[in-house]
């Protein structure tokens, strides 16, 4: 028997979200520590209810500024920074009463920069846009006829980028980036 509540998820929506992200940065040259930081952003998407099931697509962008700095054995320093990320994801969910439980996966990208200071004081930097995959799960429930609250956990696997820092300690740095994000959000359904 079809769930009569499923159609309430059909339609376009827009919302705001905020949460905490944990960055996991690995480098061939530096020993960065994991860094957690708060962030905020927005999301927009469209859902289609199919009986007890829902399929949808969502775009989101958020600011999660992170800065991880280390000192080198030679007396210099390095800082790896990220400040924004975006995703384009599919969603597949199942209605459970007035709530929606869903899985999500898609494409993610983020901006990053590496700054180096040599022992002699010269500065070098490189920028990169990381591309990768994002996947996770969440739950969402209506609190008013057109407003819902959500809680979701996302994992970002960006892989490795080679950042060229000119004539720094080495001309090329390999830096691998992964993120784990836990966030809550409020959504307005436009129907």
Backbone bond lengths (Angstrom), bond angles and torsions (degrees), N, CA, C in turn:
res aa  C-N    CA-C-N  psi(-1)  N-CA   C-N-CA  omega(-1)  CA-C   N-CA-C  phi
1 X - - - 1.458 - - 1.530 108.98 -
2 X 1.317 116.81 133.90 1.457 121.16 -178.00 1.526 110.30 -70.51
3 X 1.298 115.12 146.96 1.463 121.49 178.75 1.532 108.49 -80.62
4 X 1.350 119.63 116.97 1.464 119.92 -178.27 1.522 113.55 -66.50
5 X 1.339 118.21 -15.27 1.460 120.51 179.66 1.524 112.89 -83.44
6 X 1.344 118.01 -15.40 1.458 120.41 -175.45 1.529 113.75 -57.09
7 X 1.369 119.51 -41.09 1.468 118.65 -177.74 1.531 114.12 -61.94
8 X 1.331 119.17 -17.89 1.462 118.41 179.88 1.520 111.74 -64.48
9 X 1.324 118.52 -17.53 1.460 121.22 -179.96 1.525 112.36 -87.04
10 X 1.340 118.74 -10.77 1.457 121.63 -177.63 1.522 110.88 -73.08
11 X 1.337 116.53 133.04 1.451 121.65 174.12 1.512 113.28 130.32
12 X 1.329 115.02 175.58 1.468 122.14 179.30 1.521 109.81 -80.89
13 X 1.327 115.64 156.70 1.462 120.63 179.07 1.521 110.51 -152.74
14 X 1.337 114.77 162.59 1.458 122.33 177.45 1.526 107.28 -146.82
15 X 1.348 116.92 148.38 1.452 117.53 -178.40 1.513 113.96 -165.41
16 X 1.324 113.96 179.23 1.462 123.34 178.17 1.521 109.29 -121.43
17 X 1.336 115.83 151.13 1.464 119.44 178.67 1.519 110.26 -145.68
18 X 1.308 114.68 161.22 1.457 120.75 177.23 1.511 110.10 -158.29
19 X 1.316 116.36 152.71 1.456 119.07 -178.79 1.510 112.58 -177.95
20 X 1.311 114.36 -158.67 1.458 122.36 -176.80 1.523 109.24 -124.02
21 X 1.324 116.82 133.99 1.458 122.76 179.01 1.523 109.65 -118.32
22 X 1.310 115.84 146.25 1.463 122.86 175.66 1.517 107.83 -117.68
23 X 1.335 116.67 115.65 1.467 121.90 -179.75 1.522 109.82 -91.84
24 X 1.317 116.28 133.69 1.459 123.63 176.64 1.526 106.94 -116.92
25 X 1.328 116.80 106.43 1.468 122.66 -174.99 1.525 108.89 -114.19
26 X 1.325 116.63 124.85 1.465 122.23 175.90 1.516 108.91 -118.31
27 X 1.326 116.23 136.20 1.457 120.97 -177.92 1.524 109.76 -133.69
28 X 1.339 115.25 149.54 1.465 119.88 176.51 1.528 111.45 -73.70
29 X 1.345 117.18 -16.29 1.462 119.96 -174.22 1.520 114.19 -117.23
30 X 1.337 117.81 -23.36 1.461 120.53 -173.68 1.520 110.66 -129.58
31 X 1.327 116.49 152.43 1.453 123.05 -179.97 1.527 109.29 -104.65
32 X 1.343 116.24 77.41 1.461 120.74 -179.93 1.523 109.83 -73.82
33 X 1.334 116.70 145.87 1.457 122.71 175.13 1.526 109.24 -94.62
34 X 1.347 116.60 150.35 1.459 120.01 175.89 1.525 109.04 -58.99
35 X 1.324 116.37 144.37 1.466 120.75 -178.03 1.518 109.93 -131.50
36 X 1.321 117.06 128.98 1.460 120.81 175.27 1.521 108.61 -101.02
37 X 1.328 115.51 149.47 1.456 119.79 179.12 1.525 109.24 -157.50
38 X 1.322 115.75 152.25 1.458 121.98 177.21 1.522 108.90 -85.33
39 X 1.316 115.87 156.88 1.448 119.39 179.13 1.519 111.17 -157.75
40 X 1.320 115.22 172.45 1.457 121.29 -179.53 1.517 108.96 -148.35
41 X 1.327 116.01 161.27 1.451 119.67 179.68 1.509 111.60 -175.72
42 X 1.330 114.83 -165.12 1.452 121.08 -179.71 1.505 111.61 -139.43
43 X 1.336 115.35 162.57 1.456 120.74 179.06 1.523 110.04 -141.31
44 X 1.330 115.19 153.18 1.455 122.77 177.46 1.522 106.80 -145.17
45 X 1.331 116.97 144.03 1.451 118.49 -178.63 1.513 113.45 -169.90
46 X 1.333 113.66 -172.99 1.465 121.45 178.85 1.520 108.83 -143.49
47 X 1.335 116.19 133.97 1.464 123.30 176.75 1.516 110.11 -115.53
48 X 1.326 115.69 151.06 1.456 122.65 173.36 1.516 107.64 -129.89
49 X 1.343 116.55 116.50 1.456 121.14 178.69 1.509 110.94 -80.83
50 X 1.333 116.58 133.17 1.471 123.41 178.97 1.527 108.17 -128.86
51 X 1.319 116.42 82.09 1.463 119.65 -175.39 1.521 109.07 67.63
52 X 1.317 116.54 -125.92 1.474 121.14 178.53 1.521 112.53 -79.74
53 X 1.328 117.38 -6.30 1.462 122.18 -175.46 1.515 111.16 -106.65
54 X 1.317 115.71 159.70 1.451 122.84 176.49 1.520 108.45 -138.78
55 X 1.334 116.44 136.65 1.463 121.36 169.63 1.522 106.93 -120.81
56 X 1.326 116.01 150.02 1.448 118.27 -178.68 1.512 112.10 -162.61
57 X 1.313 114.67 174.57 1.463 122.12 176.33 1.520 107.47 -134.24
58 X 1.342 116.41 142.90 1.463 120.48 -176.33 1.518 110.42 -142.62
59 X 1.334 114.95 140.59 1.465 122.79 171.19 1.518 107.19 -115.83
60 X 1.330 117.21 137.29 1.464 119.49 173.68 1.519 110.02 -141.48
61 X 1.311 114.74 155.47 1.467 122.24 175.81 1.519 107.20 -139.18
62 X 1.325 116.08 141.50 1.462 118.99 -178.50 1.519 111.16 -148.47
63 X 1.329 113.87 158.16 1.460 121.75 175.90 1.527 107.50 -108.43
64 X 1.321 115.96 117.47 1.465 122.75 178.34 1.521 107.58 -133.96
65 X 1.297 117.62 69.26 1.457 121.48 -176.12 1.511 112.41 -60.37
66 X 1.331 115.65 128.73 1.462 121.31 -179.67 1.521 108.54 -135.20
67 X 1.316 116.30 139.87 1.460 121.40 177.32 1.522 108.33 -137.94
68 X 1.323 116.27 120.29 1.459 122.05 179.71 1.522 108.34 -120.87
69 X 1.330 116.39 120.57 1.463 121.63 -176.18 1.518 110.60 -119.40
70 X 1.318 115.75 143.66 1.468 121.88 175.82 1.526 108.76 -137.69
71 X 1.318 115.35 153.65 1.462 121.39 171.56 1.516 108.33 -98.20
72 X 1.318 116.18 145.01 1.460 119.85 179.32 1.523 110.13 -95.24
73 X 1.321 115.51 160.22 1.466 120.49 -179.72 1.522 111.29 -62.47
74 X 1.336 116.27 -28.18 1.459 119.80 -178.17 1.529 112.78 -81.24
75 X 1.340 117.89 -5.71 1.454 120.16 178.49 1.510 114.85 104.05
76 X 1.316 118.11 4.18 1.462 121.17 176.71 1.525 110.11 -94.57
77 X 1.327 116.45 -165.62 1.456 120.63 178.00 1.520 109.46 -149.50
78 X 1.328 114.87 160.64 1.464 121.56 176.30 1.522 108.34 -141.39
79 X 1.332 116.01 141.73 1.458 122.10 178.00 1.518 108.62 -132.45
80 X 1.347 115.74 130.45 1.467 121.99 177.16 1.521 107.34 -112.79
81 X 1.351 117.11 124.93 1.460 121.11 -175.75 1.521 111.05 -125.72
82 X 1.328 115.68 140.86 1.462 122.52 168.06 1.519 106.79 -128.51
83 X 1.335 116.41 147.87 1.464 117.25 -178.34 1.518 115.02 -134.41
84 X 1.323 120.06 -17.49 1.447 121.15 -179.79 1.526 109.35 -148.26
85 X 1.322 115.48 159.94 1.457 121.03 173.32 1.521 109.01 -152.93
86 X 1.318 115.78 155.37 1.458 122.01 177.97 1.512 110.23 -140.79
87 X 1.326 116.35 156.82 1.460 120.59 177.44 1.522 110.03 -140.97
88 X 1.316 115.43 154.75 1.460 124.56 167.17 1.514 104.95 -128.92
89 X 1.357 116.20 112.25 1.465 120.97 -170.25 1.523 111.82 -130.10
90 X 1.321 115.09 149.84 1.450 121.50 166.88 1.515 108.45 -90.83
91 X 1.336 116.22 153.72 1.463 120.63 177.17 1.530 108.51 -130.99
92 X 1.321 116.24 140.89 1.460 123.23 175.42 1.517 106.42 -132.02
93 X 1.335 115.98 120.71 1.456 118.80 -175.28 1.513 113.11 -134.87
94 X 1.321 114.41 168.85 1.451 122.38 178.36 1.524 108.67 -132.41
95 X 1.335 116.49 129.60 1.464 121.31 177.94 1.519 109.67 -73.44
96 X 1.323 115.33 132.99 1.458 122.66 174.68 1.527 105.29 -129.17
97 X 1.332 116.56 93.62 1.451 120.42 -172.06 1.517 109.09 63.05
98 X 1.335 118.92 -133.32 1.463 120.20 178.97 1.534 113.36 -83.88
99 X 1.322 117.43 4.03 1.469 121.28 -178.34 1.523 110.76 -104.33
100 X 1.322 114.61 162.31 1.459 122.61 176.98 1.523 108.20 -126.76
101 X 1.322 117.19 124.23 1.462 122.62 172.35 1.515 106.75 -103.56
102 X 1.347 117.70 130.96 1.459 118.81 -174.27 1.527 112.73 -141.91
103 X 1.332 113.72 155.09 1.464 123.02 169.43 1.525 106.41 -111.18
104 X 1.331 115.82 151.90 1.456 119.83 -177.58 1.523 110.13 -144.58
105 X 1.325 116.42 147.68 1.469 121.26 177.88 1.521 108.64 -158.32
106 X 1.332 116.19 152.58 1.454 119.68 178.45 1.512 112.65 173.47
107 X 1.326 115.59 -150.90 1.463 124.51 -174.62 1.523 109.29 -104.91
108 X 1.332 117.20 142.50 1.463 121.81 179.70 1.526 109.85 -135.37
109 X 1.311 115.81 152.93 1.461 121.23 175.23 1.521 109.04 -146.77
110 X 1.332 115.69 153.57 1.460 121.36 179.74 1.516 109.81 -151.04
111 X 1.313 116.37 152.52 1.457 121.81 176.75 1.519 110.23 -95.90
112 X 1.337 116.90 139.33 1.466 121.38 -178.09 1.520 109.84 -142.82
113 X 1.322 115.37 156.51 1.470 121.10 177.84 1.518 109.24 -143.40
114 X 1.323 115.96 143.81 1.462 123.05 176.00 1.522 107.98 -117.59
115 X 1.333 116.19 126.46 1.465 122.39 178.49 1.525 108.22 -117.48
116 X 1.329 116.90 133.46 1.462 121.50 177.97 1.520 110.00 -126.55
117 X 1.320 114.63 142.59 1.461 121.86 172.64 1.525 107.12 -123.44
118 X 1.317 116.62 123.44 1.462 120.68 -179.32 1.533 109.37 -80.13
119 X 1.342 117.76 163.69 1.475 119.48 177.43 1.524 113.13 -57.20
120 X 1.329 117.40 -26.43 1.469 120.06 179.66 1.530 112.30 -82.13
121 X 1.357 116.99 -7.15 1.456 120.48 176.39 1.514 115.38 100.23
122 X 1.338 119.18 -1.16 1.465 119.28 178.30 1.532 109.54 -75.97
123 X 1.336 115.79 144.99 1.460 122.29 -176.56 1.519 110.40 -109.03
124 X 1.350 116.14 142.05 1.459 122.64 178.88 1.524 107.69 -140.58
125 X 1.340 116.40 146.01 1.455 118.30 178.25 1.524 110.84 -148.58
126 X 1.320 114.93 161.48 1.462 122.44 177.27 1.520 108.18 -148.78
127 X 1.339 115.88 145.73 1.462 122.49 177.93 1.515 109.39 -116.62
128 X 1.332 116.10 152.59 1.460 120.62 177.66 1.518 109.28 -153.03
129 X 1.323 116.12 151.19 1.459 121.82 168.73 1.515 106.82 -108.26
130 X 1.316 115.54 116.15 1.460 121.22 178.19 1.525 109.48 -84.51
131 X 1.326 117.14 139.23 1.460 123.60 174.04 1.517 108.12 -121.26
132 X 1.322 116.77 143.90 1.454 119.47 -179.90 1.509 111.78 -170.70
133 X 1.315 115.43 -159.84 1.457 121.34 -179.07 1.522 110.02 -111.10
134 X 1.320 114.95 155.05 1.459 122.35 175.43 1.522 107.51 -134.24
135 X 1.319 116.77 141.59 1.457 121.28 178.00 1.522 108.44 -151.48
136 X 1.315 116.07 156.58 1.456 119.33 -179.36 1.502 112.28 174.15
137 X 1.339 114.89 -162.72 1.454 120.88 -179.12 1.519 109.10 -150.50
138 X 1.333 115.11 164.36 1.443 119.14 -179.00 1.508 112.48 -163.21
139 X 1.324 114.89 176.19 1.460 123.24 176.43 1.517 107.66 -137.93
140 X 1.323 115.60 144.60 1.454 120.96 -177.79 1.526 108.15 -142.37
141 X 1.326 117.39 144.06 1.459 121.04 -179.98 1.522 109.77 -147.65
142 X 1.328 115.84 144.42 1.459 120.99 177.54 1.522 110.33 -75.53
143 X 1.348 115.18 138.16 1.466 120.62 172.43 1.526 109.96 -112.31
144 X 1.335 117.02 -20.86 1.458 125.42 173.77 1.531 106.56 -139.41
145 X 1.334 118.99 165.68 1.471 119.73 -176.36 1.529 115.45 -53.63
146 X 1.327 118.98 -30.74 1.468 119.59 -179.87 1.532 113.17 -124.99
147 X 1.344 117.87 14.63 1.465 121.36 179.66 1.524 109.91 -128.21
148 X 1.330 114.88 129.51 1.468 119.87 177.67 1.522 110.27 -125.64
149 X 1.323 114.60 156.36 1.466 122.17 173.40 1.509 108.39 -110.15
150 X 1.341 116.98 148.41 1.466 121.10 179.73 1.516 110.73 -136.52
151 X 1.323 114.17 156.30 1.458 123.03 171.55 1.519 106.48 -136.93
152 X 1.347 117.14 128.05 1.457 119.13 -178.49 1.514 111.54 -143.16
153 X 1.330 114.22 154.87 1.463 123.00 176.21 1.526 107.32 -122.51
154 X 1.341 116.14 128.12 1.462 121.81 -177.94 1.519 110.17 -126.72
155 X 1.325 115.79 144.11 1.468 122.68 175.39 1.522 107.88 -118.30
156 X 1.337 116.12 128.22 1.460 123.09 179.94 1.525 108.66 -110.25
157 X 1.317 117.60 124.91 1.463 122.85 174.38 1.525 107.88 -118.04
158 X 1.337 115.77 101.55 1.454 121.33 -175.66 1.524 113.43 -91.36
159 X 1.306 118.28 -17.60 1.448 119.89 -177.23 1.519 111.78 79.57
160 X 1.331 116.23 -155.15 1.460 122.43 -173.28 1.520 110.95 -113.83
161 X 1.316 116.32 137.39 1.468 121.77 172.48 1.517 108.13 -119.78
162 X 1.330 116.60 147.59 1.459 121.68 175.89 1.517 107.83 -100.41
163 X 1.321 116.30 116.63 1.456 122.58 -178.11 1.523 109.51 -104.16
164 X 1.313 116.71 119.88 1.456 121.70 -179.83 1.522 109.13 -89.32
165 X 1.318 116.07 120.07 1.467 120.40 -179.06 1.528 110.84 -112.41
166 X 1.311 116.34 32.93 1.467 121.00 175.39 1.507 112.34 62.42
167 X 1.332 116.81 -127.29 1.461 119.97 -175.84 1.533 111.00 -99.52
168 X 1.339 116.56 38.35 1.464 120.07 175.50 1.508 109.50 -70.45
169 X 1.344 116.70 -156.23 1.464 120.14 -178.75 1.515 110.36 -55.34
170 X 1.304 116.45 -37.88 1.453 122.83 171.53 1.515 105.54 -143.78
171 X 1.314 117.45 153.54 1.458 119.38 -176.98 1.523 112.21 -72.73
172 X 1.334 118.97 -25.27 1.458 121.73 -172.67 1.517 110.11 -130.75
173 X 1.321 116.58 129.11 1.465 122.22 176.88 1.517 109.28 -117.25
174 X 1.309 117.17 133.14 1.455 121.13 171.67 1.524 107.86 -97.17
175 X 1.335 116.15 123.07 1.457 120.96 -178.61 1.522 108.09 -129.36
176 X 1.346 116.16 122.91 1.464 122.33 179.15 1.526 108.84 -101.85
177 X 1.331 116.67 137.64 1.462 121.48 -175.05 1.519 110.80 -130.05
178 X 1.339 115.27 132.85 1.459 123.21 171.77 1.521 107.54 -137.06
179 X 1.325 116.33 150.06 1.464 122.19 179.51 1.517 109.59 -134.56
180 X 1.326 116.27 146.70 1.454 123.03 168.45 1.521 106.67 -122.99
181 X 1.329 117.01 129.07 1.461 121.96 -173.57 1.521 110.27 -127.22
182 X 1.314 116.78 127.10 1.465 123.41 172.31 1.519 106.53 -115.41
183 X 1.335 117.28 123.54 1.454 118.73 -176.82 1.529 111.79 -147.04
184 X 1.318 114.36 157.88 1.454 122.84 174.80 1.514 107.36 -116.48
185 X 1.338 116.36 157.52 1.440 119.02 -179.29 1.516 112.29 -153.48
186 X 1.308 114.37 163.05 1.466 121.93 173.73 1.519 107.02 -122.19
187 X 1.341 116.35 136.99 1.455 121.72 -174.43 1.527 110.35 -127.47
188 X 1.321 116.19 136.10 1.458 122.38 173.38 1.523 107.49 -104.48
189 X 1.336 116.45 122.87 1.469 121.90 -179.03 1.516 108.75 -92.59
190 X 1.340 116.45 125.56 1.468 123.79 -173.85 1.524 109.26 -98.13
191 X 1.304 115.99 90.78 1.461 118.33 179.54 1.504 111.11 -137.17
